[in-house]
Amino acid sequence: METKRTSQTVRLAMAGVALVAAILVFGTIWTGRSSQTDTVEAVRSVSMLYLDELAGRREQVVKNNLNENINVIQIAVGMIDG
């Protein structure tokens, strides 16, 4: 009788261990895929932020160059008229 009860306990323990192992494996796979997706989204967000900042700086450089050219043209026109 004792061996039958021990056998049932061992089977139950093995089933519990298998269940915990399955939960750990599937949880690890799910977490890995989730973190991969989050990483891709984070990289995309940072890249877009960088490109926006780069475009803003380029816009400022172009604006400054145009303003300098306008000043040069105004001075040249002033010298021609005067």
C-alpha positions as CSV (number, residue, x, y, z in Angstrom):
1,M,0.0,0.0,0.0
2,E,2.9,2.3,0.8
3,T,4.5,1.8,-2.5
4,K,1.2,2.5,-4.4
5,R,0.9,5.8,-2.5
6,T,4.5,6.6,-3.1
7,S,4.1,5.8,-6.8
8,Q,1.1,8.1,-7.1
9,T,3.0,10.9,-5.3
10,V,6.0,10.5,-7.7
11,R,3.7,10.6,-10.7
12,L,2.0,13.7,-9.4
13,A,5.3,15.4,-8.6
14,M,6.6,14.5,-12.1
15,A,3.5,16.0,-13.7
16,G,3.9,19.1,-11.6
17,V,7.6,19.4,-12.6
18,A,6.7,18.9,-16.3
19,L,4.0,21.6,-16.0
20,V,6.4,24.1,-14.3
21,A,9.1,23.3,-17.0
22,A,6.6,23.9,-19.8
23,I,5.5,27.2,-18.2
24,L,9.1,28.3,-17.9
25,V,9.9,27.4,-21.5
26,F,6.8,29.0,-23.0
27,G,7.3,32.1,-20.8
28,T,10.9,32.5,-21.9
29,I,9.9,32.2,-25.6
30,W,7.1,34.7,-25.1
31,T,9.2,37.1,-23.2
32,G,12.0,36.9,-25.8
33,R,9.6,37.6,-28.7
34,S,8.0,40.5,-26.8
35,S,11.4,42.0,-26.0
36,Q,12.5,41.7,-29.6
37,T,9.4,43.5,-30.8
38,D,9.9,46.2,-28.2
39,T,13.5,46.6,-29.2
40,V,12.6,47.0,-32.9
41,E,10.0,49.7,-32.0
42,A,12.5,51.5,-29.7
43,V,15.2,51.5,-32.4
44,R,12.7,52.9,-34.9
45,S,11.6,55.6,-32.5
46,V,15.2,56.7,-31.8
47,S,16.0,56.6,-35.5
48,M,13.0,58.8,-36.3
49,L,13.9,61.2,-33.5
50,Y,17.5,61.4,-34.9
51,L,16.3,62.0,-38.4
52,D,13.9,64.8,-37.3
53,E,16.7,66.4,-35.4
54,L,19.0,66.1,-38.3
55,A,16.4,67.6,-40.6
56,G,15.9,70.5,-38.2
57,R,19.6,71.2,-38.1
58,R,19.9,71.1,-41.9
59,E,16.9,73.4,-42.1
60,Q,18.7,75.9,-39.9
61,V,21.9,75.7,-42.0
62,V,20.0,76.3,-45.2
63,K,18.1,79.2,-43.6
64,N,21.4,80.8,-42.5
65,N,23.0,80.4,-45.9
66,L,20.0,82.0,-47.6
67,N,20.0,84.9,-45.2
68,E,23.7,85.4,-45.9
69,N,23.1,85.3,-49.7
70,I,20.2,87.8,-49.3
71,N,22.5,90.2,-47.4
72,V,25.2,89.9,-50.1
73,I,22.7,90.6,-52.8
74,Q,21.3,93.6,-51.0
75,I,24.8,95.0,-50.5
76,A,25.6,94.4,-54.2
77,V,22.4,96.1,-55.3
78,G,23.0,99.0,-52.9
79,M,26.5,99.4,-54.4
80,I,25.2,99.3,-58.0
81,D,22.4,101.9,-57.2
82,G,24.7,104.2,-55.2
